[in-house]
Amino acid sequence: MSYHALPSTLLLSFLPLFCQAQPLAFNPKGETLYQQAAPYLNEARAKLDAVPADMPRANAEVKKQGMILIEAAGQQLKVAIPLLEQASALGHPVAQYRLASIYNYEVHTPETYPKVCPLLQQSVSQGFAPPALMVDIYCPEFAASADFLDALASVEANQERYAHYYPQPVSMLECQPQRMPTGLAMFKGDSQDFQAEIYRLQGDRNRAQRNRFYQKAVDLNGCPKAERRMKRS
């Protein structure tokens, strides 16, 4: 190998790592559409979180109050969904996650259900952490694939890219010792919460390095579930 060939050879060898650590920027129109949807999403989520947990067994007045909140949230989502659909079509990973979540929980129909896993797969494959938790539950084929493992590994490198999109709603955070949300409420996780979940998922799938990943989850936020699994291993 000549001296002059060495720099270009080294550059080529590091190019895949460089590309992974320096992802392309989001489509500007997709970002604009997501930001337009965000206030409606936040308002809808606030109303759904406020729906009484005991609504099915409550008295008529409480049921009426709950229905008012649900209907008001629905009106907000009617505005947000078309914006999210357009942003998702342009490849915006946060919009894809929020749209998949709505399709799975709030607007669960025969038409929306088949769209959930493709949206989650596209989102997590861009290094966005929250959809990984839904993939683990609802998309078993992709969750068992090498592509999912690669996506989990890319999350840490993309933390800075997504920092300003947190907190994000999620139905369950298994590393959180707090009580499970009730009714229509959801957890709101920050970047650290989701990174701990990613370590937990990596530990679940990597037998050789299981305790190393579980320890990283414990170190990050105490993750009781990872700690219990370490003790059993």
Salt bridges, closest charged atoms under 4 A:
GLU31 OE1 - HIS92 NE2 2.63
GLU43 OE2 - LYS47 NZ 2.44
ASP49 OD1 - ARG45 NE 3.08
ASP49 OD2 - LYS188 NZ 2.54
GLU106 OE2 - ARG45 NH1 3.18
ASP136 OD1 - ARG205 NH2 2.47
GLU174 OE1 - ARG200 NH1 3.97
GLU174 OE1 - LYS225 NZ 1.90
GLU197 OE1 - ARG200 NE 2.95
ASP204 OD2 - ARG200 NH1 3.43
ASP204 OD1 - ARG229 NH1 2.43
